[in-house]
Amino acid sequence: MVANMDSRSPTTNGSANKPYSDRGYTMEEAAIVDKAKGTHKETTQSAARAAKTAEQTREIAANTLDALHQQGQKLEVVERDLYEIDADVVEAKGILKYMRRCCLFFLCSCCCECDPNAQRDETRKARVKQ
């Protein structure tokens, strides 16, 4: 047997289901215990809500990170396309410069014969996306 057990303890042999007055609590002590139980229940519910909110936040963060990664990949594709467009513009400027210089003085048929970019024009179809 255990010596010196407090008779007011709510965990004594089978007293968990008995009213507080049967366990030796005063009305004031019973009110304090009830208030503590209520506070504990509210705190537990609040902690559960906080944990749920934290999990939702993690999911949102993961989705946001994935969306940012996809946007970054799209921006890389756009940047690559811009470099190709820039190269095409530079090429077009060169052709226009040559046409202004050459074709204004000669017939258009002679422009193709002495064009330094004629060989490059032959490969243009392979470089341009269809």
PABA-382438 format. One record per residue (C-alpha): residue number from 1; residue in one letter; x, y, z. Coordinates in steps of 0.001 Angstrom, whole numbers, plus 500000, padded with zeros to 6 digits. Layout:
% residues N
[NUM, a, [X, Y, Z]]
...
END
This chain:
% residues 130
[1, m, [500000, 500000, 500000]]
[2, v, [501085, 503564, 499302]]
[3, a, [501472, 505684, 502383]]
[4, n, [500544, 509371, 502662]]
[5, m, [498213, 509537, 499646]]
[6, d, [496284, 512795, 499484]]
[7, s, [492613, 511906, 499775]]
[8, r, [491743, 514970, 497655]]
[9, s, [493677, 513743, 494618]]
[10, p, [491338, 513094, 491651]]
[11, t, [493325, 509976, 490721]]
[12, t, [492683, 507965, 493856]]
[13, n, [491137, 504520, 493459]]
[14, g, [488083, 504925, 491210]]
[15, s, [487354, 508495, 492247]]
[16, a, [487772, 509963, 488728]]
[17, n, [484039, 509595, 488051]]
[18, k, [482859, 510857, 491450]]
[19, p, [481777, 514479, 492013]]
[20, y, [484385, 516746, 493580]]
[21, s, [482519, 516952, 496864]]
[22, d, [482772, 513148, 497243]]
[23, r, [486531, 513350, 496746]]
[24, g, [487063, 515783, 499540]]
[25, y, [487351, 518980, 497461]]
[26, t, [485788, 522174, 498655]]
[27, m, [483536, 524108, 496275]]
[28, e, [486308, 526628, 495701]]
[29, e, [488819, 523876, 494812]]
[30, a, [486284, 522210, 492522]]
[31, a, [485727, 525528, 490705]]
[32, i, [489478, 525958, 490244]]
[33, v, [489810, 522408, 488860]]
[34, d, [486886, 522972, 486474]]
[35, k, [488386, 526253, 485307]]
[36, a, [491771, 524569, 484793]]
[37, k, [490142, 521787, 482745]]
[38, g, [488334, 524360, 480613]]
[39, t, [491528, 526326, 480092]]
[40, h, [493399, 523122, 479191]]
[41, k, [490719, 522174, 476652]]
[42, e, [490790, 525659, 475066]]
[43, t, [494584, 525630, 474948]]
[44, t, [494633, 522190, 473325]]
[45, q, [492108, 523306, 470701]]
[46, s, [494101, 526461, 470049]]
[47, a, [497303, 524449, 469625]]
[48, a, [495528, 522102, 467191]]
[49, r, [494310, 525091, 465144]]
[50, a, [497820, 526549, 465127]]
[51, a, [499271, 523222, 463942]]
[52, k, [496661, 523027, 461167]]
[53, t, [497442, 526606, 460114]]
[54, a, [501176, 525822, 460086]]
[55, e, [500581, 522785, 457855]]
[56, q, [498440, 524849, 455470]]
[57, t, [501193, 527478, 455395]]
[58, r, [503770, 524804, 454500]]
[59, e, [501549, 523577, 451651]]
[60, i, [501070, 527114, 450336]]
[61, a, [504819, 527724, 450552]]
[62, a, [505543, 524520, 448615]]
[63, n, [503002, 525465, 445930]]
[64, t, [504438, 528985, 445718]]
[65, l, [507976, 527639, 445394]]
[66, d, [506867, 525302, 442599]]
[67, a, [505087, 528154, 440783]]
[68, l, [508176, 530378, 441099]]
[69, h, [510365, 527595, 439719]]
[70, q, [508053, 527170, 436713]]
[71, q, [508007, 530925, 436123]]
[72, g, [511807, 530979, 436263]]
[73, q, [511966, 528274, 433602]]
[74, k, [509528, 530229, 431414]]
[75, l, [511647, 533362, 431813]]
[76, e, [514728, 531429, 430710]]
[77, v, [512882, 530315, 427561]]
[78, v, [511754, 533893, 426894]]
[79, e, [515317, 535156, 427367]]
[80, r, [516639, 532536, 424942]]
[81, d, [513979, 533550, 422400]]
[82, l, [514931, 537217, 422833]]
[83, y, [518564, 536408, 422016]]
[84, e, [517410, 534627, 418852]]
[85, i, [515222, 537594, 417900]]
[86, d, [518131, 539949, 418535]]
[87, a, [520354, 537866, 416249]]
[88, d, [517656, 537941, 413561]]
[89, v, [517339, 541730, 413887]]
[90, v, [521100, 542160, 413541]]
[91, e, [521038, 539957, 410445]]
[92, a, [518090, 541892, 408992]]
[93, k, [519890, 545187, 409599]]
[94, g, [522901, 543866, 407709]]
[95, i, [520739, 542777, 404785]]
[96, l, [518954, 546135, 404685]]
[97, k, [522263, 547978, 404815]]
[98, y, [523540, 545925, 401910]]
[99, m, [520310, 546446, 399952]]
[100, r, [520455, 550207, 400482]]
[101, r, [524051, 550339, 399387]]
[102, c, [523871, 547910, 396479]]
[103, c, [520352, 547789, 395135]]
[104, l, [519902, 551513, 394777]]
[105, f, [522711, 551649, 392233]]
[106, f, [522174, 548373, 390366]]
[107, l, [519276, 546272, 389291]]
[108, c, [517890, 543993, 392001]]
[109, s, [519065, 540899, 390138]]
[110, c, [522693, 541872, 390598]]
[111, c, [522338, 542141, 394393]]
[112, c, [522333, 538408, 394863]]
[113, e, [525506, 537855, 392860]]
[114, c, [527884, 539861, 395008]]
[115, d, [526119, 539589, 398382]]
[116, p, [528630, 538589, 401062]]
[117, n, [525769, 537101, 403110]]
[118, a, [524406, 534926, 400287]]
[119, q, [525843, 531755, 401776]]
[120, r, [524336, 532598, 405154]]
[121, d, [520933, 533157, 403492]]
[122, e, [521052, 529633, 402116]]
[123, t, [521188, 528259, 405663]]
[124, r, [518520, 530627, 406963]]
[125, k, [515652, 528173, 406462]]
[126, a, [517388, 525703, 408761]]
[127, r, [517897, 528354, 411435]]
[128, v, [514386, 529841, 411335]]
[129, k, [511661, 527917, 413115]]
[130, q, [508815, 526888, 410847]]
END
